[in-house]
Amino acid sequence: MSKAQKIWGIVAAAGVGARMAGDCPKQYLLLRRRRVLDHALLALCESAAVDGVIAGIRDGDRWWRAQPFAHPKLLAVSRGGDQRAHTVLNALRRLLGAHAAADDWVMVHDAARPCVSARDIERLAAAARAHGHGAVLALPLADTLKQVGGGGLIERTLSHANGAYWRAATPQMFRCGPLEEALRECLARGIVPSDESAAMERRGVHAVAVAGHPANIKITLAADLELAAQYLAGQMQGGRQSKREG
């Protein structure tokens, strides 16, 4: 696979984790002796596919200041925003201003996804390059999807036949210049895209879905930490995450 264009990483870590209802944002909770955020950053920094990484951190983040993450591939910390799109846009501008070319690639990863594997990162990179426009790690829905309204009543059933519905994950990989333009245009129009793929779709760019491993969960509730610990333990036993333990 050619590496004429570099691949950069952005880890969006400006969230406050309100649903976790803890004393600190969920990305700073401990998971197998490292913080959740540190696992997410290491996944990209340790990947041979990724040339450098920027972390998007909220202004005044005392948890980051108390224990900054250090790695040779961590290029900088950029200013986080109120929404993921703002955080990613700020990081992209930092990349484009100092490191990246417009036709380079960027993988945007969520700080609350500590279990993404090296293999999935490599598969995502290969798929994005082959497709030419972008790729998103995702999982096809195996269960029947219900739309639920007020009072918990099921309003309708959405069929998952023929793999029509997938659950988006991260990283999501697009070219730096087009993604920066897509996010900037959305925000200028008062539209806050839920993820990078949604922003690109508004410009008519449709990414390819890459089936990821189910272990790439998002830490949302306290119970997710225990499940993530089990997944990381399995990865380490398999020799795929040798440096995550510290």
PASEBA-1860 file (N, C-alpha, C; in nm, 3 decimals):
! residues 246
1> MSKAQKIW> 0.085/-0.120/0.000/0.000/0.000/0.000/0.088/0.124/0.000 ~ 0.064/0.213/-0.093/0.143/0.334/-0.104/0.115/0.429/0.011 ~ 0.222/0.499/0.056/0.205/0.601/0.158/0.249/0.735/0.104 ~ 0.207/0.766/-0.019/0.240/0.896/-0.077/0.183/1.008/0.008 ~ 0.063/0.988/0.061/0.004/1.083/0.154/0.016/1.026/0.296 ~ 0.047/1.114/0.389/0.062/1.070/0.528/-0.076/1.053/0.592 ~ -0.074/0.981/0.703/-0.195/0.962/0.782/-0.171/1.022/0.920 ~ -0.259/1.114/0.958/-0.251/1.179/1.088/-0.366/1.131/1.174
9> GIVAAAGV> -0.352/1.150/1.303/-0.458/1.111/1.395/-0.505/1.228/1.479 ~ -0.634/1.231/1.506/-0.693/1.326/1.601/-0.773/1.247/1.702 ~ -0.749/1.271/1.829/-0.829/1.210/1.935/-0.911/1.321/2.000 ~ -1.041/1.312/1.984/-1.132/1.413/2.040/-1.157/1.381/2.186 ~ -1.110/1.468/2.275/-1.113/1.439/2.419/-1.163/1.557/2.500 ~ -1.259/1.632/2.446/-1.308/1.751/2.515/-1.442/1.730/2.583 ~ -1.494/1.608/2.579/-1.625/1.582/2.639/-1.621/1.585/2.791 ~ -1.738/1.606/2.850/-1.747/1.611/2.996/-1.805/1.482/3.054
17> GARMAGDC> -1.857/1.393/2.970/-1.905/1.264/3.018/-2.020/1.274/3.116 ~ -2.121/1.356/3.085/-2.230/1.381/3.178/-2.306/1.254/3.215 ~ -2.321/1.161/3.121/-2.400/1.041/3.149/-2.330/0.948/3.248 ~ -2.199/0.961/3.262/-2.126/0.878/3.357/-2.152/0.923/3.500 ~ -2.183/1.051/3.519/-2.216/1.107/3.650/-2.106/1.081/3.753 ~ -1.981/1.098/3.711/-1.870/1.079/3.802/-1.806/1.211/3.840 ~ -1.697/1.202/3.916/-1.628/1.322/3.960/-1.539/1.382/3.851 ~ -1.506/1.303/3.750/-1.422/1.353/3.642/-1.475/1.300/3.509
25> PKQYLLLR> -1.438/1.364/3.399/-1.483/1.315/3.268/-1.441/1.171/3.246 ~ -1.523/1.098/3.171/-1.501/0.954/3.157/-1.369/0.920/3.092 ~ -1.314/1.011/3.010/-1.187/0.980/2.944/-1.069/0.974/3.041 ~ -1.091/1.021/3.164/-0.984/1.019/3.263/-1.003/0.911/3.370 ~ -1.104/0.830/3.355/-1.121/0.719/3.448/-1.013/0.614/3.424 ~ -0.973/0.547/3.530/-0.867/0.446/3.519/-0.920/0.316/3.461 ~ -0.841/0.260/3.371/-0.874/0.134/3.305/-0.746/0.054/3.291 ~ -0.732/-0.051/3.370/-0.610/-0.132/3.371/-0.485/-0.044/3.384
33> RRRVLDHA> -0.485/0.038/3.488/-0.372/0.119/3.532/-0.340/0.236/3.440 ~ -0.417/0.255/3.333/-0.404/0.373/3.250/-0.540/0.441/3.240 ~ -0.539/0.569/3.207/-0.666/0.638/3.183/-0.725/0.595/3.049 ~ -0.856/0.604/3.039/-0.925/0.567/2.915/-0.865/0.644/2.797 ~ -0.844/0.773/2.813/-0.787/0.856/2.707/-0.649/0.807/2.665 ~ -0.567/0.767/2.761/-0.432/0.721/2.729/-0.434/0.597/2.641 ~ -0.529/0.507/2.667/-0.543/0.388/2.582/-0.579/0.430/2.439 ~ -0.670/0.525/2.426/-0.712/0.569/2.292/-0.597/0.637/2.218
41> LLALCESA> -0.521/0.721/2.289/-0.407/0.787/2.226/-0.300/0.686/2.187 ~ -0.273/0.591/2.275/-0.170/0.491/2.245/-0.205/0.409/2.121 ~ -0.334/0.379/2.105/-0.375/0.299/1.990/-0.331/0.364/1.860 ~ -0.347/0.496/1.849/-0.305/0.565/1.728/-0.155/0.589/1.726 ~ -0.099/0.630/1.840/0.045/0.661/1.843/0.130/0.538/1.814 ~ 0.085/0.421/1.856/0.165/0.300/1.836/0.140/0.233/1.702 ~ 0.046/0.286/1.624/0.018/0.227/1.493/0.123/0.270/1.392 ~ 0.176/0.174/1.319/0.273/0.205/1.214/0.207/0.283/1.100
49> AVDGVIAG> 0.075/0.279/1.091/0.004/0.348/0.983/-0.007/0.498/1.008 ~ 0.009/0.541/1.133/-0.017/0.680/1.171/0.115/0.755/1.189 ~ 0.125/0.873/1.129/0.249/0.951/1.133/0.259/1.046/1.252 ~ 0.147/1.092/1.303/0.148/1.184/1.416/0.007/1.207/1.463 ~ -0.007/1.250/1.590/-0.139/1.259/1.653/-0.153/1.394/1.724 ~ -0.275/1.449/1.719/-0.310/1.568/1.797/-0.427/1.531/1.887 ~ -0.422/1.578/2.011/-0.532/1.557/2.105/-0.611/1.686/2.121 ~ -0.742/1.676/2.112/-0.828/1.792/2.132/-0.877/1.794/2.276
57> IRDGDRWW> -0.827/1.889/2.355/-0.852/1.894/2.499/-0.925/2.023/2.534 ~ -1.023/2.014/2.622/-1.099/2.132/2.664/-1.011/2.231/2.739 ~ -1.032/2.359/2.716/-0.959/2.463/2.789/-0.982/2.448/2.939 ~ -0.874/2.464/3.016/-0.885/2.454/3.161/-0.904/2.313/3.213 ~ -0.871/2.213/3.130/-0.888/2.073/3.170/-0.783/2.038/3.275 ~ -0.822/2.035/3.402/-0.726/2.012/3.509/-0.678/1.868/3.514 ~ -0.758/1.774/3.464/-0.716/1.635/3.465/-0.603/1.612/3.365 ~ -0.611/1.678/3.250/-0.501/1.666/3.153/-0.375/1.732/3.208
65> RAQPFAHP> -0.389/1.851/3.264/-0.273/1.924/3.316/-0.205/1.849/3.429 ~ -0.282/1.777/3.506/-0.225/1.703/3.619/-0.138/1.587/3.573 ~ -0.170/1.531/3.456/-0.093/1.415/3.407/-0.097/1.414/3.254 ~ -0.022/1.503/3.190/-0.023/1.507/3.043/0.030/1.377/2.983 ~ -0.032/1.334/2.875/0.014/1.216/2.802/0.137/1.253/2.721 ~ 0.236/1.167/2.722/0.359/1.193/2.647/0.390/1.076/2.555 ~ 0.421/1.108/2.430/0.461/1.007/2.332/0.527/1.081/2.216 ~ 0.631/1.025/2.155/0.697/1.095/2.044/0.604/1.132/1.930
73> KLLAVSRG> 0.497/1.057/1.909/0.405/1.087/1.799/0.297/1.188/1.838 ~ 0.286/1.223/1.964/0.189/1.325/2.002/0.246/1.461/1.966 ~ 0.193/1.522/1.863/0.249/1.645/1.807/0.210/1.769/1.886 ~ 0.087/1.773/1.934/0.037/1.894/1.999/-0.096/1.864/2.065 ~ -0.138/1.961/2.146/-0.272/1.961/2.204/-0.345/2.082/2.148 ~ -0.463/2.060/2.092/-0.541/2.170/2.037/-0.663/2.197/2.125 ~ -0.725/2.309/2.103/-0.836/2.353/2.188/-0.963/2.276/2.155 ~ -1.019/2.215/2.257/-1.146/2.146/2.240/-1.262/2.242/2.237
81> GDQRAHTV> -1.376/2.197/2.186/-1.493/2.281/2.177/-1.613/2.221/2.247 ~ -1.725/2.291/2.241/-1.846/2.243/2.307/-1.901/2.118/2.240 ~ -1.879/2.104/2.110/-1.924/1.988/2.035/-1.804/1.920/1.970 ~ -1.821/1.793/1.941/-1.713/1.716/1.877/-1.665/1.784/1.748 ~ -1.760/1.837/1.669/-1.722/1.899/1.543/-1.628/2.016/1.563 ~ -1.651/2.097/1.667/-1.562/2.209/1.697/-1.423/2.160/1.736 ~ -1.418/2.056/1.818/-1.290/2.001/1.861/-1.210/1.949/1.743 ~ -1.276/1.875/1.654/-1.207/1.816/1.540/-1.163/1.925/1.443
89> LNALRRLL> -1.247/2.025/1.421/-1.211/2.133/1.330/-1.089/2.209/1.381 ~ -1.084/2.238/1.509/-0.967/2.307/1.565/-0.840/2.223/1.547 ~ -0.850/2.093/1.571/-0.734/2.005/1.556/-0.691/1.996/1.410 ~ -0.787/1.991/1.319/-0.755/1.988/1.176/-0.681/2.114/1.133 ~ -0.727/2.227/1.181/-0.660/2.353/1.147/-0.518/2.354/1.199 ~ -0.498/2.297/1.317/-0.362/2.287/1.373/-0.276/2.196/1.287 ~ -0.332/2.084/1.243/-0.257/1.992/1.156/-0.222/2.057/1.024 ~ -0.321/2.119/0.960/-0.299/2.179/0.829/-0.205/2.298/0.836
97> GAHAAADD> -0.201/2.365/0.950/-0.114/2.480/0.963/0.031/2.447/0.987 ~ 0.058/2.324/1.036/0.195/2.294/1.076/0.249/2.161/1.025 ~ 0.163/2.068/0.988/0.213/1.933/0.959/0.156/1.872/0.830 ~ 0.027/1.886/0.809/-0.041/1.807/0.706/-0.064/1.885/0.578 ~ -0.065/1.811/0.467/-0.109/1.865/0.339/-0.258/1.837/0.324 ~ -0.324/1.914/0.238/-0.468/1.900/0.222/-0.509/1.761/0.177 ~ -0.424/1.695/0.096/-0.460/1.562/0.048/-0.406/1.450/0.137 ~ -0.343/1.484/0.250/-0.310/1.383/0.349/-0.440/1.329/0.411
105> WVMVHDAA> -0.427/1.221/0.484/-0.541/1.159/0.551/-0.540/1.190/0.700 ~ -0.658/1.186/0.760/-0.667/1.199/0.904/-0.766/1.096/0.957 ~ -0.725/1.029/1.066/-0.814/0.938/1.139/-0.862/1.012/1.263 ~ -0.992/1.026/1.276/-1.050/1.091/1.394/-1.104/0.982/1.486 ~ -1.053/0.984/1.610/-1.089/0.879/1.706/-1.148/0.942/1.830 ~ -1.238/0.869/1.893/-1.305/0.915/2.014/-1.223/0.874/2.136 ~ -1.198/0.968/2.227/-1.121/0.939/2.348/-1.185/0.832/2.433 ~ -1.315/0.811/2.419/-1.387/0.713/2.501/-1.390/0.575/2.438
113> RPCVSARD> -1.309/0.552/2.334/-1.299/0.419/2.273/-1.156/0.368/2.294 ~ -1.130/0.306/2.408/-0.994/0.265/2.442/-0.950/0.130/2.386 ~ -1.042/0.056/2.324/-1.011/-0.083/2.287/-0.992/-0.106/2.138 ~ -0.981/-0.002/2.058/-0.962/-0.024/1.915/-0.829/-0.096/1.893 ~ -0.830/-0.192/1.805/-0.712/-0.275/1.784/-0.623/-0.222/1.672 ~ -0.497/-0.260/1.677/-0.403/-0.223/1.571/-0.450/-0.277/1.437 ~ -0.505/-0.396/1.439/-0.551/-0.457/1.313/-0.664/-0.377/1.251 ~ -0.758/-0.330/1.331/-0.868/-0.251/1.276/-0.819/-0.117/1.222
121> IERLAAAA> -0.721/-0.057/1.288/-0.664/0.068/1.238/-0.599/0.046/1.102 ~ -0.525/-0.062/1.088/-0.458/-0.092/0.961/-0.560/-0.122/0.851 ~ -0.666/-0.195/0.887/-0.770/-0.228/0.788/-0.844/-0.102/0.744 ~ -0.869/-0.012/0.838/-0.934/0.114/0.804/-0.849/0.195/0.708 ~ -0.719/0.204/0.735/-0.629/0.279/0.649/-0.628/0.221/0.508 ~ -0.620/0.090/0.498/-0.619/0.025/0.366/-0.749/0.049/0.291 ~ -0.862/0.042/0.362/-0.992/0.061/0.297/-1.010/0.204/0.249 ~ -0.967/0.301/0.329/-0.982/0.442/0.289/-0.899/0.472/0.165
129> RAHGHGAV> -0.777/0.423/0.163/-0.690/0.446/0.047/-0.748/0.379/-0.078 ~ -0.799/0.257/-0.062/-0.854/0.186/-0.176/-0.980/0.254/-0.227 ~ -1.062/0.305/-0.137/-1.186/0.371/-0.174/-1.159/0.509/-0.234 ~ -1.060/0.578/-0.178/-1.019/0.706/-0.233/-1.077/0.828/-0.164 ~ -1.189/0.810/-0.092/-1.254/0.926/-0.029/-1.261/0.915/0.123 ~ -1.280/0.796/0.175/-1.288/0.783/0.320/-1.343/0.649/0.363 ~ -1.327/0.620/0.492/-1.375/0.494/0.548/-1.408/0.516/0.695 ~ -1.502/0.435/0.744/-1.549/0.446/0.882/-1.555/0.306/0.942
137> LALPLADT> -1.494/0.288/1.060/-1.514/0.164/1.132/-1.658/0.158/1.181 ~ -1.723/0.045/1.162/-1.863/0.032/1.200/-1.896/-0.114/1.224 ~ -2.012/-0.137/1.283/-2.059/-0.273/1.309/-2.199/-0.290/1.251 ~ -2.220/-0.393/1.168/-2.356/-0.417/1.118/-2.447/-0.458/1.233 ~ -2.568/-0.404/1.235/-2.662/-0.438/1.342/-2.713/-0.580/1.324 ~ -2.701/-0.658/1.429/-2.750/-0.795/1.424/-2.891/-0.806/1.483 ~ -2.928/-0.710/1.567/-3.059/-0.714/1.632/-3.160/-0.630/1.555 ~ -3.286/-0.659/1.575/-3.392/-0.579/1.517/-3.395/-0.443/1.587
145> LKQVGGGG> -3.404/-0.337/1.509/-3.398/-0.202/1.562/-3.539/-0.147/1.581 ~ -3.567/-0.094/1.702/-3.698/-0.039/1.735/-3.689/0.113/1.752 ~ -3.787/0.184/1.698/-3.799/0.327/1.725/-3.898/0.343/1.839 ~ -3.850/0.406/1.949/-3.931/0.416/2.071/-3.968/0.561/2.095 ~ -4.094/0.585/2.123/-4.144/0.719/2.147/-4.169/0.747/2.294 ~ -4.255/0.844/2.321/-4.287/0.883/2.457/-4.349/0.769/2.536 ~ -4.313/0.763/2.665/-4.365/0.658/2.750/-4.306/0.522/2.724 ~ -4.200/0.517/2.642/-4.135/0.390/2.614/-4.208/0.303/2.515
153> LIERTLSH> -4.306/0.360/2.445/-4.383/0.281/2.349/-4.307/0.265/2.218 ~ -4.306/0.143/2.167/-4.242/0.116/2.038/-4.333/0.167/1.927 ~ -4.279/0.255/1.845/-4.357/0.317/1.738/-4.346/0.241/1.607 ~ -4.226/0.190/1.579/-4.211/0.112/1.457/-4.084/0.029/1.464 ~ -4.077/-0.070/1.375/-3.963/-0.160/1.368/-3.887/-0.136/1.238 ~ -3.757/-0.122/1.250/-3.672/-0.103/1.132/-3.601/-0.234/1.102 ~ -3.622/-0.285/0.985/-3.563/-0.413/0.948/-3.412/-0.398/0.927 ~ -3.338/-0.499/0.975/-3.194/-0.499/0.951/-3.157/-0.595/0.838
161> ANGAYWRA> -3.253/-0.634/0.761/-3.228/-0.728/0.652/-3.129/-0.670/0.552 ~ -3.050/-0.757/0.495/-2.952/-0.721/0.392/-2.845/-0.624/0.442 ~ -2.824/-0.618/0.573/-2.718/-0.534/0.628/-2.741/-0.387/0.606 ~ -2.868/-0.343/0.610/-2.899/-0.204/0.577/-2.854/-0.106/0.683 ~ -2.845/-0.149/0.810/-2.811/-0.057/0.918/-2.683/-0.100/0.989 ~ -2.596/-0.004/1.008/-2.470/-0.026/1.077/-2.458/0.074/1.191 ~ -2.383/0.038/1.293/-2.356/0.126/1.406/-2.217/0.186/1.387 ~ -2.210/0.318/1.371/-2.083/0.384/1.343/-1.995/0.385/1.467
169> ATPQMFRC> -1.864/0.368/1.445/-1.765/0.375/1.552/-1.656/0.472/1.507 ~ -1.542/0.463/1.571/-1.424/0.540/1.528/-1.302/0.449/1.539 ~ -1.194/0.481/1.468/-1.170/0.602/1.390/-1.254/0.609/1.262 ~ -1.267/0.735/1.216/-1.323/0.766/1.086/-1.215/0.839/1.008 ~ -1.194/0.799/0.883/-1.077/0.846/0.808/-1.116/0.915/0.678 ~ -1.071/1.040/0.664/-1.096/1.119/0.544/-0.972/1.201/0.513 ~ -0.973/1.265/0.396/-0.863/1.356/0.363/-0.876/1.484/0.443 ~ -0.762/1.539/0.485/-0.760/1.652/0.578/-0.833/1.774/0.523
177> GPLEEALR> -0.797/1.815/0.401/-0.856/1.935/0.344/-1.007/1.927/0.327 ~ -1.057/1.825/0.259/-1.202/1.814/0.243/-1.277/1.803/0.375 ~ -1.221/1.733/0.474/-1.291/1.723/0.602/-1.295/1.858/0.673 ~ -1.185/1.932/0.667/-1.185/2.066/0.728/-1.290/2.154/0.663 ~ -1.300/2.148/0.532/-1.399/2.230/0.461/-1.541/2.186/0.496 ~ -1.563/2.056/0.505/-1.697/2.005/0.534/-1.742/2.047/0.674 ~ -1.654/2.035/0.772/-1.690/2.075/0.908/-1.713/2.225/0.917 ~ -1.628/2.302/0.851/-1.640/2.447/0.854/-1.771/2.492/0.791
185> ECLARGIV> -1.807/2.431/0.678/-1.932/2.467/0.612/-2.054/2.433/0.697 ~ -2.052/2.315/0.760/-2.164/2.276/0.844/-2.184/2.375/0.959 ~ -2.076/2.405/1.029/-2.087/2.494/1.145/-2.126/2.635/1.104 ~ -2.079/2.680/0.989/-2.116/2.813/0.941/-2.266/2.823/0.913 ~ -2.327/2.711/0.881/-2.471/2.708/0.853/-2.553/2.673/0.976 ~ -2.488/2.661/1.090/-2.559/2.628/1.213/-2.590/2.481/1.227 ~ -2.524/2.398/1.147/-2.545/2.253/1.152/-2.429/2.190/1.229 ~ -2.461/2.110/1.331/-2.358/2.041/1.408/-2.364/1.893/1.371
193> PSDESAAM> -2.275/1.846/1.285/-2.280/1.705/1.243/-2.245/1.613/1.358 ~ -2.309/1.498/1.362/-2.287/1.404/1.472/-2.151/1.336/1.463 ~ -2.098/1.326/1.342/-1.963/1.271/1.325/-1.905/1.320/1.194 ~ -1.784/1.279/1.163/-1.716/1.327/1.044/-1.784/1.278/0.917 ~ -1.831/1.155/0.920/-1.899/1.099/0.804/-2.023/1.180/0.769 ~ -2.098/1.223/0.870/-2.218/1.303/0.846/-2.183/1.435/0.780 ~ -2.072/1.496/0.822/-2.030/1.622/0.760/-1.993/1.601/0.614 ~ -1.921/1.493/0.586/-1.879/1.466/0.448/-1.999/1.431/0.360
201> ERRGVHAV> -2.097/1.363/0.415/-2.215/1.325/0.337/-2.290/1.448/0.286 ~ -2.286/1.556/0.362/-2.353/1.679/0.320/-2.286/1.739/0.197 ~ -2.162/1.698/0.170/-2.091/1.743/0.049/-2.097/1.638/-0.061 ~ -2.174/1.533/-0.039/-2.187/1.429/-0.140/-2.078/1.325/-0.138 ~ -1.999/1.322/-0.030/-1.890/1.225/-0.018/-1.935/1.114/0.076 ~ -1.938/0.992/0.025/-1.986/0.879/0.103/-1.872/0.782/0.129 ~ -1.844/0.760/0.256/-1.735/0.671/0.296/-1.777/0.525/0.285 ~ -1.678/0.439/0.285/-1.704/0.296/0.287/-1.704/0.249/0.433
209> AVAGHPAN> -1.798/0.162/0.467/-1.805/0.106/0.602/-1.710/-0.013/0.612 ~ -1.629/-0.014/0.717/-1.534/-0.121/0.742/-1.576/-0.193/0.869 ~ -1.607/-0.319/0.858/-1.654/-0.395/0.974/-1.543/-0.405/1.078 ~ -1.564/-0.345/1.194/-1.466/-0.347/1.301/-1.495/-0.457/1.401 ~ -1.403/-0.473/1.496/-1.421/-0.574/1.601/-1.519/-0.522/1.705 ~ -1.607/-0.607/1.757/-1.704/-0.563/1.859/-1.639/-0.510/1.987 ~ -1.511/-0.539/2.009/-1.444/-0.491/2.130/-1.425/-0.341/2.130 ~ -1.440/-0.277/2.015/-1.418/-0.132/2.005/-1.539/-0.056/2.060
217> IKITLAAD> -1.565/-0.075/2.189/-1.682/-0.016/2.250/-1.654/0.128/2.294 ~ -1.762/0.204/2.314/-1.752/0.340/2.364/-1.789/0.341/2.512 ~ -1.701/0.398/2.593/-1.729/0.407/2.736/-1.836/0.515/2.756 ~ -1.952/0.472/2.799/-2.064/0.563/2.823/-2.114/0.553/2.966 ~ -2.128/0.430/3.014/-2.176/0.404/3.149/-2.067/0.333/3.230 ~ -2.083/0.334/3.362/-1.981/0.274/3.449/-1.958/0.127/3.416 ~ -2.062/0.056/3.379/-2.049/-0.087/3.349/-1.960/-0.111/3.228 ~ -1.947/-0.011/3.140/-1.864/-0.028/3.021/-1.717/-0.043/3.056
225> LELAAQYL> -1.674/0.014/3.168/-1.534/0.004/3.209/-1.494/-0.140/3.234 ~ -1.580/-0.215/3.300/-1.549/-0.355/3.329/-1.538/-0.435/3.200 ~ -1.630/-0.411/3.108/-1.626/-0.483/2.980/-1.501/-0.445/2.902 ~ -1.464/-0.316/2.902/-1.344/-0.272/2.832/-1.219/-0.335/2.892 ~ -1.216/-0.349/3.024/-1.101/-0.412/3.089/-1.086/-0.556/3.043 ~ -1.198/-0.626/3.028/-1.193/-0.764/2.981/-1.142/-0.771/2.837 ~ -1.188/-0.680/2.753/-1.142/-0.679/2.614/-0.992/-0.650/2.607 ~ -0.945/-0.551/2.683/-0.803/-0.517/2.682/-0.719/-0.633/2.733
233> AGQMQGGR> -0.767/-0.703/2.834/-0.694/-0.818/2.887/-0.679/-0.924/2.779 ~ -0.786/-0.946/2.703/-0.779/-1.043/2.595/-0.684/-1.001/2.486 ~ -0.681/-0.873/2.452/-0.588/-0.823/2.351/-0.444/-0.840/2.396 ~ -0.418/-0.812/2.522/-0.281/-0.824/2.572/-0.236/-0.970/2.575 ~ -0.326/-1.057/2.612/-0.290/-1.199/2.613/-0.259/-1.248/2.472 ~ -0.327/-1.184/2.373/-0.301/-1.222/2.234/-0.181/-1.153/2.174 ~ -0.115/-1.067/2.253/0.006/-1.002/2.206/-0.018/-0.886/2.114 ~ -0.143/-0.833/2.109/-0.172/-0.725/2.014/-0.167/-0.588/2.078
241> QSKREG> -0.154/-0.581/2.210/-0.155/-0.451/2.279/-0.044/-0.451/2.382 ~ 0.077/-0.489/2.343/0.184/-0.515/2.440/0.219/-0.395/2.526 ~ 0.197/-0.272/2.479/0.240/-0.156/2.555/0.125/-0.087/2.630 ~ 0.004/-0.139/2.620/-0.109/-0.071/2.683/-0.106/-0.084/2.835 ~ -0.044/-0.189/2.885/-0.048/-0.215/3.029/0.040/-0.117/3.105 ~ 0.150/-0.071/3.047/0.237/0.026/3.113/0.330/-0.041/3.212
END
